[in-house]
Amino acid sequence: MDKYNRLRIEWDCRRGMLELDKIIMPFYKEHFDGLTEQQKDIFIRLLSATDLQLFSWFFNGSRSEDSEVQTMVEEIQRCQQMMIK
């Protein structure tokens, strides 16, 4: 049995803000399988944040108090920038 419930994770990637959908879902689809087990756990932890927290971290320059989540935010931003180029 897979440790990660893919349907649940995909559902949690769908946010209430279009801006978040455009950054989180593509990262999940393109990069989740390549993450380490620890990174997958951190990504799932990131998904438990509210939309307002996520928006603040991704678009307003705020930082998560959880350093591992903050590192994941930065990785997602880096991957998004690579997709734009």
N, C-alpha and C positions, 0 to 999 in steps of 0.2 A: 504494500500500500504506500502511495506517495505521501510523504510527510506534509507536503504543501497542497492544500485544496485549491487547485487552479481556478475553478469557477468562483470561489469565494474571493480570491485575490483579485481576479479580474473585476468582479463586482465592486470591491473596495477601491479599485483604481478609478472608478467612475465617480466623479465629484459633482458638486452642485454648481461649480463655476467652470465655464468653458475654458478659461485660461489654464486651469489646473488639469482639465481633461487633455489638453493639447501637450502638456509636458509629462504627465505621469503615465498615461496609457501607452504612448509610444515607447517610453523607456521600458515599461513592463514587457511589451511585446517583443522588443528587439534585444533586450539585455538580461532579463531575469534569469533565463536558463544558464547564462554564463557566469552568474554570480556565485561566490562561495556560499556554503551553508550559512555562515555567520552573516554575510552581506544580505542574503535572502531574509534572514530573521530581522535584520535592521530595517530593510525595506518594508516588511510587514508592520514593524513597529511604527515606521513613518506614516503608514496608511491609517493608523489609529488617531492621528492628529486631526483637529478640526480643519475645515476648509479655510477659516480665517488664519489659523496658524500657518498652514501650508502656503497660503497666498503671501503672507508676511515673509516667510522664509525664502520663497522663490522670487518674489517680485519687489519687496520693500527693503531688502537688505538686512532684515532681522535675522538673528541667529538662534537656533535651537539650543536649549540648555543642555541637551543630550549630545555630547560630542560625536558619538557614532551616527546619530541621525543627521547632524550637521554635515558630517563627511558625506553621507549618502545624498543629501540635498545638493552639495557641490558636485558630486559625481553625475547626478541627473542633469544639472545645469550644463556641465561640461559635454555630456553626450548630446544634449539638445543643440548646443552650439555647433558640434561636429555635423549634425544632421542638416543644419541650416546652410552650412558652407558647401 
